[in-house]
Structures are given as C-alpha cells and as structure tokens.
C-alpha cells in the first residue's frame, strides 16, 4: 500500500502535465486551420453547393508565389545600391510593404 500511493501521485502529476501541454498546443493555429478560418469568412453568404465549391477551391488554392513581387533586398541588388543609399532604400521599401 505504501508503494502504491507514490505511484498514484506520480501518475496524477504526469496526467496533469500532459493535459497542460495538450491545452497549450490547442492555442496555436496551424497553417491549415488559419486557411480554413479565412475561407470560412470569405464564404459568408454562400449556401449549399455554391459554398461547397467555393470552399473546395479556396482550400486547395496554393498561396501566392512569393517571387511574384520582388523583395526589397532583390530590388536593392538590382539597382546596385550600397552603404547608406541601400540602408535608406531598404527602410523605405519595408515600410511601404507593410
């Protein structure tokens, strides 16, 4: 009986710690969950087959290519900027991008 009590206490502690980790993981959304939330918002007002078709297209769509718009760094390199001119350009470019 004396050996059983510490074992039960250790199991209870392990279970409570495991639940805390699982709960913490629930708070962070995966990319797919974020995409689903965005598609659901965009599908507002659609019903039935129209909504199903929209959701299918929305969820299967690939993200826009990052290369479609050149980065600030790439643009600075293309313009052959260096030193203070590059720093100033990058600061303005990144501010405008936001």
C-alpha positions as CSV (number, residue, x, y, z in Angstrom):
1,X,0.0,0.0,0.0
2,X,2.9,2.4,0.8
3,X,4.4,1.8,-2.6
4,X,1.0,2.3,-4.4
5,X,0.4,5.8,-3.1
6,X,3.6,7.4,-4.6
7,X,2.8,5.6,-7.9
8,X,-0.7,7.0,-8.0
9,X,0.6,10.5,-7.2
10,X,3.2,10.3,-9.9
11,X,0.6,9.2,-12.4
12,X,-1.7,12.0,-11.5
13,X,1.1,14.5,-11.9
14,X,2.1,13.1,-15.3
15,X,-1.5,13.3,-16.5
16,X,-2.0,16.8,-15.3
17,X,1.3,17.9,-17.0
18,X,0.2,16.1,-20.2
19,X,-3.1,18.0,-20.2
20,X,-1.3,21.3,-19.8
21,X,0.8,20.6,-22.9
22,X,-2.2,19.5,-24.9
23,X,-4.1,22.6,-23.9
24,X,-1.1,24.9,-24.8
25,X,-0.9,23.2,-28.3
26,X,-4.6,23.9,-28.9
27,X,-4.0,27.7,-28.7
28,X,-1.6,27.8,-31.7
29,X,-3.3,27.5,-35.0
30,X,-1.7,25.6,-37.8
31,X,-1.5,27.0,-41.3
32,X,-4.4,24.8,-42.4
33,X,-6.6,26.0,-39.6
34,X,-5.8,29.6,-40.4
35,X,-6.6,29.0,-44.1
36,X,-9.9,27.3,-43.1
37,X,-10.8,30.3,-41.0
38,X,-10.1,32.7,-43.8
39,X,-12.0,30.6,-46.4
40,X,-15.0,30.4,-44.0
41,X,-15.0,34.2,-43.6
42,X,-14.8,34.7,-47.4
43,X,-17.7,32.2,-47.9
44,X,-20.1,34.2,-45.8
45,X,-23.5,34.4,-47.6
46,X,-22.9,31.3,-49.8
47,X,-25.0,28.2,-49.2
48,X,-25.3,24.6,-50.4
49,X,-23.4,23.6,-53.5
50,X,-22.1,27.1,-54.1
51,X,-20.4,27.1,-50.7
52,X,-19.0,23.6,-51.1
53,X,-17.5,24.6,-54.5
54,X,-16.1,27.8,-53.1
55,X,-14.6,26.1,-50.1
56,X,-13.0,23.4,-52.2
57,X,-11.4,25.9,-54.5
58,X,-10.3,28.2,-51.6
59,X,-8.8,25.4,-49.5
60,X,-7.0,23.8,-52.4
61,X,-5.6,27.1,-53.7
62,X,-1.8,27.5,-53.4
63,X,-0.6,30.6,-51.6
64,X,0.5,33.4,-54.0
65,X,4.1,33.0,-55.1
66,X,6.5,35.0,-53.1
67,X,8.6,35.5,-56.2
68,X,5.8,37.3,-57.9
69,X,6.8,40.6,-56.2
70,X,10.5,41.1,-55.9
71,X,11.8,41.6,-52.4
72,X,13.3,44.8,-51.2
73,X,16.7,43.1,-50.9
74,X,16.4,41.9,-54.5
75,X,15.4,45.3,-55.8
76,X,18.3,47.0,-54.0
77,X,20.7,44.4,-55.5
78,X,19.2,45.1,-59.0
79,X,19.7,48.8,-58.5
80,X,23.3,48.1,-57.3
81,X,22.7,50.1,-54.1
82,X,25.3,50.0,-51.4
83,X,26.0,51.7,-48.0
84,X,23.7,54.4,-46.8
85,X,21.7,54.5,-50.0
86,X,20.9,50.8,-49.7
87,X,20.0,51.2,-46.0
88,X,17.7,54.1,-46.7
89,X,16.1,52.3,-49.7
90,X,15.5,49.2,-47.6
91,X,14.0,51.1,-44.7
92,X,11.6,52.9,-47.0
93,X,10.8,49.8,-49.1
94,X,10.0,47.7,-46.0
95,X,7.8,50.5,-44.5
96,X,5.9,50.8,-47.8
97,X,5.4,47.0,-47.9
98,X,3.6,47.0,-44.6
